[in-house]
Amino acid sequence: MGDAVTRAMSNSGALFADERGVVFLEFLIAFVPMWTFFLCVLQLAFIGHADLMVKHSADSAARSAVVVLPDDPNEYGGEAEMSVDRKPVGASDLGVALGRIGSMVWARASEAGLLTAFSQGALVNLGRSRLNTIRLAAHMPLMPLAPMNVGRDSRPSIGKAIGSERRLLSALYYQPFALAVTFPGLQGVVATEPEITVRVTYAYQCTVPLARRILCKSFADLDTKEELGEAFLPLVQSLVGGRFRSLQHETTLLIQDAPYEYRARRS
């Protein structure tokens, strides 16, 4: 019995004295924090890049607003000048547009007449508004930021963070929900001041593994979730474990209105 105990203690001492694998263990201890640091730096670089693009988007939206708001109402389906109101398409609007085209077809109008029916307040301007035009100007610079494989495979990876040409396809689905264009300081839906401030808010999806958990938040924790609205929630639910960074910029410019009134077109 005593010999067994002696041998066990001897083996235990030899195990603690064994230095094989020490270098590999030290490498593992140092690698984990260094790899985490690298991923965080990479994610911060992508966030900084996205922040610059959101700033450019705000500039683009403001440049659009200063010429779109005072533009000819006939270019926006009769919407009043300086209006930033939303313009939903109603059944009556669709009926009027189709009725105009139908009357031209029934009268066997020429090709020029049909083109006129399509262009002058029929289908071209159907649902078009000044706000939608400004949103489009803000939307275009941000298309490269859209995540890949929206709603299908949202697992994070460095490759997805870098992106590819497929990102442009997912942008058509992601961007309209992740982007908000607002006008701080505007009272009501009509701009009355000589300048306009346009604010662009964007929910940038973080996709770098591990770092997104440290640097980004869930949609419920974003400070700007009210501006993005409830329409973004179904998209968030389709992004399994989505983590986001709220990016926001404002640009103020003078409105470039014309010193004359537009002449109403004949419908």
N, C-alpha and C positions, 0 to 999 in steps of 0.2 A: 504493500500500500504506500509506504514511504517512498519507494523508488518511482512509482507512478507520479506522485505529486512533484517529485524533484524533476522528472523529465518534462512535465507540463510547464513548470515554472521556467525551465531552461528554454523550451520552445517559445514561450511567450516573450522572454527577453530577447531571443534572436529575432522575433518578428518586429519588435519595436526598434531594434537596432538596424534592421534592413533598410537601406537607403535607395533601393531600386524603384524607379518610377517617380522620384521626387521632382525631377525636372518637368515631367508631364503634368504632375499635379499643380506645380507652380504656374505652368502655362495655362491650365484651365482656370485657375483663380484669377489670373491677370486678363485672360481673353474675354470673359463674360462682361466686365465693366467697359473694356475698350470697345467691344463689338456694340454694346448698347450706346456708347458715346458716338460711335461712327454712324449708327442708324439715326440717332437724334440729329446729328449735324446734317445728314442727308435729307431728313424730313424738313428741317428748318430751311434748307436751301430751296426745296420745292415750295414751301410756304412763302418765302421771300419772293420767289419768281412769280407765284400766283398773285401776291399782293401788288406787284408792279403792273401785272396785267389788269387787275381790278381798277387800279388808278387810271390806266389807259382807257378802260371801259367807261369810267365816269367822265373822262374828258370827251370821249366820243359821243356819249349820250348828251352831254351839255352842248356840244357843238351842233348836234342834231336838233336839240330843243330850241335853240335861239333862232333857227330858221324855220322850223316846222310849226311852232306855236303861232306865229303871225301869218302863216302861209294861207293860200287861197282855200276857203272852206269847201269849194267844189272838188278839191283833191282828196277830201276826207269825208265824202258822203254828206256834205252840208254841215259838218260839225263846226260849232262856233269857233272863232279865232281865240287863241290863248287858252283853250280848254285842255285840261289834262284828265278829263273824266273817262271812265271806261265805257266802251260802246259795244254792248252785247248785240249779237245778231238776232233779231226777232223774226217771227213768222211773217209779219207784215212787210218787213224789209226784203225778205226773200221773195215774197209774192210780187212785190213791185218790180224787183229786178227781173224775175222770170217773165212777168207780164210784158215788160218793155221788149225783151228779146223775142217773146212769142208773137207780139204784134208785128215786129219787123219781119219775122219769118212768114207769118200769115199773109203779109202784104207783098211777099216775094221781093223784098228789098235787094238792092245790089250788094255786092261784097263790101263796098265802102259803107253802106248803111248798116250792115251787120256789125262791122268793126266799130262804128259809132255807138251802136246799142251796147256793145260790150264795154266800151271805154268810158262813156259819159254817165257815170253814176249808176251803172248797172251791176256788173259782177266785179269789175276791177276794184271799186271802192267799197264793196260789200264787206262790212265788218272792219274796215280800215279806220283807224283813228290816229290822232296825233300821239297818244300815249303808246300805242302799239308800234308806231314808227320809231319813237325814241327808244323803246325797249329793244327793238331790232338792232339799233345802232350800238346799244350796250351789250347785246348778246353776241355779236359777231367776234369781238376780240377775245371772248372767253371760251370759245368753242374748243380750243386745244386743252383746256383744263378739265373737260368732262372725264369721268372715270370710264374705264373699259368694262365691257360685259355687264352693263347695268341690270340688276335683278336676276342674273343668271349665275354668275360666279363672282361673288364680291370678296373672296378671300384675299387678304393683302399680300403683296409681293413687290419687290423692287422693280421688276419688269413692268408691272402695271403702273407704278409711279412714274416711270420714264415715259410709257405710252407708246402708241404706234398710230398708223393711219386709221385704224378701226375706231379710234377715239372720236373722230368726226361723226360717225354714225350714231354713237351713243349720245353725242351732244344734242342731237335733235330731240331726244327723249328727256335727258337730264336737265339741260340748261333752263328751259322755260319754268321749271319748278324751283330750281336752286337760285334763281336770280330775282331780285326785287329792285325796282326803280321807284324812288319816292322823291318828293319835292319839299324839303324842310322849310318851315316858315311860311308855306303857302296856305292862305286862308280860303277854304272852299276848293272848288275845282277849276277856277279861272285865275290865271296869273295877271296881276294888275301892276306889279312893280316893273321898273325898266331893266331889271336883271333877274335871272332865274338860277336857283341852286338845285343841282341834280345830285342825288345820293344813290349810289349803287351798292347793294348788299349782296354778297355771294357766299354760299355755303360750299366751301372747298372740301372735297373728300380726301382725307389723309389715307394713304395706302401703303406706307412703309411699315413693315412688321415691327412690333414691339414699340417703336417710337411713336406710332399713332396713339397708343394707349397713354403715353406720357404727355404728349404735346397737344392732343386734340380731344374733343368732347363728343358726347352723344348729342343728338339733335335736341333732346329735352333740356339739356343744360346750356344751350346756346343763348346768349343775351339778345340775339336778333331774331329769335324764332317767331316773334309776333309779326315782324316785317315780312318774313318769308311766307307766313300764312299756313293755314291748314292744308292747302293743296300739296304741300311738300311732304306731308306725313305718309301718304301711300307709297311714295317713292322711297322714303326712309325705311319703311317696313320691308320693302323688297331688297334692301341692302343689308344683308345679314351682318350684324355687329358693326354698322356704319359709324365711323368717327369723323367729325367735321371740325373745320376751323372757320370761324366767321370773319370774313374780310369785308371792309367797308371804306369807301372813299367818297368825297364830295368835290364838286367843281362848280364854281359860280362864274357866269359869263353874262355880258350885256345882250339883251334881245335885239336881233337884227331885223326890225320891222320896216316895212316900206311906207313912205309918206303918201300913200294913195289907197283908195278902196278898190277891192277886186270887183270886177263886173260879173254878175251872175250869168251862168251859162244857160242856154236853152236846153231843156231836157227833151 
